[in-house]
């Protein structure tokens, strides 16, 4: 009986879903996820992944909590200001679900270390705020054949896309943006409505759980959310044959 087993009780609503059930929830609990960035998007994604029982969460963020973060980064409070985000997030997530493994990574990941961490997990969530890191993470996911879920938010707008793990016939993040897009705006200089990153982070958590549970989800689609109008739309991402990232998969 579910009432006799705390984990069965916790995940009873998942177990009741035909698309998840016992097998899907078991895969979720055996899953491992690397989150790059634990800001507004990452906080929301990590909260739902922890609550849903993802067995192993790696939280990478070398930044500290700033008072300007508190309006949208829901894992932090005033007492966390000036503390490392990854460690604070890990502590709060452990309160949400003490039965999972949470590892804070407080140094920037790049090169071989990034490649090693990506190869150790099932899914990578790109919740960061700069294109240089996004490109590096995408390249690592292509090289390791790992699923990448990318999200971004600014002003009243948000976007999410799911890539991989097979890149032979599907696009990667570099197919969507090029190095020239590095000049695009960020929320620090343009603002963002507090809940918008949370909407995107929650959508990323949904896609992560679907992937872990074995629920099919389309690739090569950029989904756009406009909070001002309340409308959503989507754009097809075409695979670029000359892509610096996944184009090598065609050789």
LUMGU-739527 format. One record per residue (C-alpha): residue number from 1; y, x, z. Coordinates in Angstrom, 1 decimal. Layout:
residues N
+-----+--------+--------+--------+
: pos :     py :     px :     pz :
+-----+--------+--------+--------+
: NUM :      Y :      X :      Z :
...
+-----+--------+--------+--------+
This chain:
residues 251
+-----+--------+--------+--------+
: pos :     py :     px :     pz :
+-----+--------+--------+--------+
:   1 :    0.0 :    0.0 :    0.0 :
:   2 :    3.5 :    1.2 :   -0.8 :
:   3 :    4.7 :    0.5 :    2.7 :
:   4 :    2.2 :    3.1 :    4.1 :
:   5 :    3.4 :    5.9 :    1.8 :
:   6 :    7.1 :    6.9 :    2.0 :
:   7 :    7.1 :    8.3 :   -1.5 :
:   8 :    5.5 :    5.3 :   -3.0 :
:   9 :    8.0 :    3.1 :   -1.2 :
:  10 :   10.9 :    5.3 :   -2.4 :
:  11 :    9.8 :    5.1 :   -6.0 :
:  12 :    8.5 :    1.5 :   -6.0 :
:  13 :   11.0 :    0.4 :   -8.7 :
:  14 :    9.9 :    3.2 :  -11.0 :
:  15 :    6.3 :    2.5 :  -10.4 :
:  16 :    6.9 :   -1.2 :  -11.4 :
:  17 :    8.3 :   -0.1 :  -14.8 :
:  18 :    5.7 :   -0.2 :  -17.5 :
:  19 :    7.4 :    2.7 :  -19.3 :
:  20 :    7.2 :    4.9 :  -16.1 :
:  21 :    4.4 :    3.8 :  -13.7 :
:  22 :    2.3 :    6.2 :  -11.7 :
:  23 :    1.8 :    8.7 :  -14.5 :
:  24 :    5.5 :    8.8 :  -15.5 :
:  25 :    6.6 :    9.2 :  -11.9 :
:  26 :    4.1 :   11.9 :  -11.3 :
:  27 :    5.6 :   13.8 :  -14.3 :
:  28 :    9.1 :   13.3 :  -12.9 :
:  29 :    7.9 :   14.7 :   -9.5 :
:  30 :    6.4 :   17.7 :  -11.2 :
:  31 :    9.5 :   18.3 :  -13.4 :
:  32 :   12.0 :   21.0 :  -13.1 :
:  33 :   15.6 :   20.8 :  -14.1 :
:  34 :   18.4 :   23.4 :  -14.4 :
:  35 :   22.0 :   22.1 :  -14.0 :
:  36 :   24.7 :   24.3 :  -15.4 :
:  37 :   27.8 :   23.2 :  -13.5 :
:  38 :   28.0 :   21.0 :  -10.4 :
:  39 :   31.4 :   19.4 :  -11.0 :
:  40 :   32.1 :   15.7 :  -11.7 :
:  41 :   29.3 :   15.4 :  -14.3 :
:  42 :   26.8 :   17.6 :  -12.5 :
:  43 :   27.3 :   15.9 :   -9.1 :
:  44 :   26.4 :   12.5 :  -10.5 :
:  45 :   23.5 :   13.8 :  -12.5 :
:  46 :   22.0 :   15.8 :   -9.7 :
:  47 :   22.4 :   12.9 :   -7.2 :
:  48 :   20.3 :   10.6 :   -9.3 :
:  49 :   17.7 :   13.2 :  -10.2 :
:  50 :   17.2 :   14.1 :   -6.6 :
:  51 :   17.0 :   10.4 :   -5.6 :
:  52 :   14.5 :    9.8 :   -8.4 :
:  53 :   12.2 :   12.5 :   -7.1 :
:  54 :   12.6 :   15.3 :   -9.6 :
:  55 :   10.5 :   18.0 :   -7.9 :
:  56 :   12.6 :   21.1 :   -8.6 :
:  57 :   16.3 :   21.3 :   -9.1 :
:  58 :   18.2 :   24.5 :   -9.9 :
:  59 :   22.0 :   24.2 :   -9.4 :
:  60 :   24.1 :   26.9 :  -11.1 :
:  61 :   27.8 :   27.0 :  -10.2 :
:  62 :   29.7 :   30.1 :   -9.0 :
:  63 :   32.9 :   28.1 :   -8.3 :
:  64 :   34.2 :   26.8 :   -4.9 :
:  65 :   35.2 :   23.3 :   -4.0 :
:  66 :   38.9 :   22.6 :   -4.5 :
:  67 :   40.8 :   19.7 :   -3.0 :
:  68 :   41.6 :   18.5 :   -6.6 :
:  69 :   37.8 :   18.1 :   -7.1 :
:  70 :   37.3 :   15.5 :   -4.4 :
:  71 :   38.5 :   12.5 :   -6.5 :
:  72 :   35.5 :   12.8 :   -8.9 :
:  73 :   33.0 :   15.3 :   -7.6 :
:  74 :   31.1 :   12.9 :   -5.2 :
:  75 :   28.8 :   15.4 :   -3.5 :
:  76 :   31.8 :   17.0 :   -1.7 :
:  77 :   34.1 :   16.0 :    1.1 :
:  78 :   37.2 :   17.6 :    2.7 :
:  79 :   35.1 :   19.8 :    4.9 :
:  80 :   33.6 :   21.4 :    1.8 :
:  81 :   36.9 :   22.8 :    0.4 :
:  82 :   36.7 :   26.5 :   -0.3 :
:  83 :   32.9 :   26.5 :    0.0 :
:  84 :   30.5 :   27.3 :   -2.9 :
:  85 :   29.7 :   24.2 :   -4.9 :
:  86 :   26.1 :   25.1 :   -5.5 :
:  87 :   25.3 :   25.5 :   -1.8 :
:  88 :   27.3 :   22.4 :   -0.7 :
:  89 :   25.6 :   20.4 :   -3.4 :
:  90 :   22.2 :   21.6 :   -2.4 :
:  91 :   22.8 :   20.7 :    1.2 :
:  92 :   24.0 :   17.1 :    0.4 :
:  93 :   21.1 :   16.6 :   -2.1 :
:  94 :   18.6 :   17.7 :    0.6 :
:  95 :   19.9 :   14.8 :    2.7 :
:  96 :   19.4 :   12.4 :   -0.3 :
:  97 :   15.8 :   13.6 :   -0.7 :
:  98 :   14.4 :   16.2 :    1.7 :
:  99 :   11.0 :   16.2 :   -0.2 :
: 100 :   12.1 :   18.1 :   -3.3 :
: 101 :   12.9 :   21.7 :   -3.9 :
: 102 :   16.6 :   22.6 :   -4.5 :
: 103 :   17.8 :   26.1 :   -5.4 :
: 104 :   21.5 :   26.9 :   -5.4 :
: 105 :   22.5 :   29.7 :   -7.9 :
: 106 :   25.9 :   31.0 :   -7.0 :
: 107 :   26.3 :   33.7 :   -9.7 :
: 108 :   27.0 :   33.2 :  -13.4 :
: 109 :   23.9 :   33.2 :  -15.5 :
: 110 :   23.9 :   35.0 :  -18.8 :
: 111 :   21.8 :   37.2 :  -21.0 :
: 112 :   18.2 :   37.9 :  -19.8 :
: 113 :   18.8 :   36.1 :  -16.5 :
: 114 :   19.9 :   32.9 :  -18.3 :
: 115 :   17.0 :   33.1 :  -20.7 :
: 116 :   14.5 :   33.6 :  -17.8 :
: 117 :   15.9 :   30.6 :  -15.8 :
: 118 :   15.8 :   28.3 :  -18.9 :
: 119 :   12.2 :   29.3 :  -19.7 :
: 120 :   11.2 :   28.3 :  -16.1 :
: 121 :   12.3 :   24.7 :  -16.4 :
: 122 :   11.6 :   21.6 :  -18.4 :
: 123 :   15.1 :   20.4 :  -19.0 :
: 124 :   18.6 :   22.0 :  -19.0 :
: 125 :   21.7 :   19.9 :  -18.3 :
: 126 :   24.9 :   21.4 :  -19.6 :
: 127 :   27.6 :   20.0 :  -17.3 :
: 128 :   30.0 :   22.9 :  -17.6 :
: 129 :   33.6 :   23.0 :  -18.9 :
: 130 :   33.8 :   25.8 :  -21.4 :
: 131 :   32.4 :   26.4 :  -24.9 :
: 132 :   31.4 :   30.0 :  -24.4 :
: 133 :   28.9 :   28.9 :  -21.7 :
: 134 :   27.8 :   25.9 :  -23.7 :
: 135 :   26.9 :   28.1 :  -26.7 :
: 136 :   25.0 :   30.6 :  -24.5 :
: 137 :   23.0 :   27.8 :  -22.9 :
: 138 :   22.3 :   26.2 :  -26.2 :
: 139 :   21.0 :   29.4 :  -27.7 :
: 140 :   18.8 :   30.0 :  -24.6 :
: 141 :   17.3 :   26.5 :  -25.0 :
: 142 :   16.6 :   27.0 :  -28.7 :
: 143 :   14.9 :   30.4 :  -28.0 :
: 144 :   12.8 :   28.9 :  -25.2 :
: 145 :   12.2 :   25.5 :  -27.0 :
: 146 :   13.6 :   23.6 :  -24.1 :
: 147 :   15.3 :   20.2 :  -24.0 :
: 148 :   19.1 :   20.4 :  -23.6 :
: 149 :   21.2 :   17.5 :  -22.5 :
: 150 :   24.9 :   18.1 :  -22.9 :
: 151 :   27.7 :   16.0 :  -21.5 :
: 152 :   31.5 :   16.3 :  -21.4 :
: 153 :   34.4 :   14.1 :  -20.2 :
: 154 :   38.2 :   14.2 :  -20.5 :
: 155 :   41.0 :   11.6 :  -19.9 :
: 156 :   39.2 :    8.2 :  -20.5 :
: 157 :   36.6 :    9.6 :  -22.9 :
: 158 :   33.1 :   11.0 :  -22.4 :
: 159 :   30.2 :   12.1 :  -24.6 :
: 160 :   26.5 :   12.9 :  -24.3 :
: 161 :   23.9 :   14.3 :  -26.7 :
: 162 :   20.2 :   15.3 :  -26.3 :
: 163 :   18.8 :   18.3 :  -28.2 :
: 164 :   15.3 :   19.7 :  -28.6 :
: 165 :   12.9 :   20.8 :  -27.4 :
: 166 :   11.8 :   21.1 :  -31.0 :
: 167 :   14.6 :   22.6 :  -33.2 :
: 168 :   12.7 :   23.0 :  -36.4 :
: 169 :   13.8 :   19.7 :  -37.8 :
: 170 :   16.5 :   18.6 :  -35.3 :
: 171 :   20.0 :   20.0 :  -34.6 :
: 172 :   21.2 :   22.1 :  -31.7 :
: 173 :   24.6 :   22.1 :  -29.9 :
: 174 :   26.0 :   24.7 :  -32.3 :
: 175 :   25.4 :   22.3 :  -35.2 :
: 176 :   27.9 :   20.0 :  -33.5 :
: 177 :   30.6 :   22.5 :  -32.6 :
: 178 :   31.6 :   25.9 :  -33.9 :
: 179 :   33.3 :   28.9 :  -32.2 :
: 180 :   36.5 :   27.7 :  -33.7 :
: 181 :   36.4 :   24.6 :  -31.4 :
: 182 :   36.9 :   26.8 :  -28.3 :
: 183 :   40.5 :   25.8 :  -28.3 :
: 184 :   39.6 :   22.1 :  -27.5 :
: 185 :   41.2 :   20.6 :  -24.4 :
: 186 :   39.8 :   20.5 :  -20.9 :
: 187 :   40.3 :   18.0 :  -18.1 :
: 188 :   42.3 :   20.5 :  -15.9 :
: 189 :   45.2 :   20.4 :  -18.3 :
: 190 :   44.8 :   16.8 :  -19.5 :
: 191 :   43.4 :   14.9 :  -16.6 :
: 192 :   40.3 :   12.6 :  -16.4 :
: 193 :   39.8 :    9.2 :  -14.8 :
: 194 :   37.6 :    9.9 :  -11.7 :
: 195 :   34.5 :    7.8 :  -12.6 :
: 196 :   34.3 :    8.9 :  -16.2 :
: 197 :   32.4 :   12.1 :  -15.5 :
: 198 :   30.1 :   10.1 :  -13.2 :
: 199 :   29.3 :    7.7 :  -16.1 :
: 200 :   28.4 :   10.7 :  -18.3 :
: 201 :   26.4 :   12.4 :  -15.5 :
: 202 :   24.5 :    9.2 :  -14.8 :
: 203 :   23.6 :    8.9 :  -18.5 :
: 204 :   22.4 :   12.4 :  -18.5 :
: 205 :   20.2 :   11.7 :  -15.5 :
: 206 :   18.7 :    8.7 :  -17.5 :
: 207 :   17.9 :   10.9 :  -20.4 :
: 208 :   16.4 :   13.6 :  -18.2 :
: 209 :   14.1 :   11.1 :  -16.5 :
: 210 :   13.1 :    9.7 :  -19.8 :
: 211 :   12.2 :   13.1 :  -21.1 :
: 212 :   10.2 :   14.0 :  -18.0 :
: 213 :    8.4 :   10.7 :  -18.0 :
: 214 :    7.5 :   10.9 :  -21.7 :
: 215 :    9.8 :    8.1 :  -22.8 :
: 216 :   11.0 :    8.6 :  -26.4 :
: 217 :   14.7 :    9.1 :  -27.0 :
: 218 :   16.5 :    9.8 :  -30.3 :
: 219 :   17.8 :   13.3 :  -31.0 :
: 220 :   20.7 :   14.3 :  -33.2 :
: 221 :   23.0 :   11.5 :  -31.9 :
: 222 :   26.3 :   12.1 :  -30.2 :
: 223 :   27.1 :    9.1 :  -28.0 :
: 224 :   30.8 :    8.5 :  -27.3 :
: 225 :   32.1 :    6.4 :  -24.4 :
: 226 :   35.7 :    5.1 :  -24.2 :
: 227 :   36.6 :    3.9 :  -20.7 :
: 228 :   40.0 :    2.6 :  -21.8 :
: 229 :   38.5 :    0.1 :  -24.2 :
: 230 :   35.1 :   -0.2 :  -22.6 :
: 231 :   33.4 :    0.5 :  -25.9 :
: 232 :   30.7 :    2.9 :  -26.9 :
: 233 :   29.9 :    4.4 :  -30.3 :
: 234 :   27.6 :    7.0 :  -31.8 :
: 235 :   27.7 :    9.7 :  -34.5 :
: 236 :   24.8 :   11.4 :  -36.2 :
: 237 :   24.7 :   15.1 :  -35.8 :
: 238 :   23.5 :   16.8 :  -38.9 :
: 239 :   21.3 :   19.9 :  -38.7 :
: 240 :   23.2 :   22.8 :  -40.3 :
: 241 :   21.0 :   25.1 :  -42.3 :
: 242 :   23.3 :   28.0 :  -41.6 :
: 243 :   23.6 :   27.3 :  -37.9 :
: 244 :   23.8 :   30.5 :  -35.8 :
: 245 :   21.6 :   28.9 :  -33.2 :
: 246 :   18.8 :   26.7 :  -34.6 :
: 247 :   19.2 :   27.9 :  -38.2 :
: 248 :   16.9 :   30.8 :  -37.3 :
: 249 :   14.1 :   28.2 :  -36.7 :
: 250 :   14.0 :   27.6 :  -40.4 :
: 251 :   13.3 :   31.2 :  -41.3 :
+-----+--------+--------+--------+
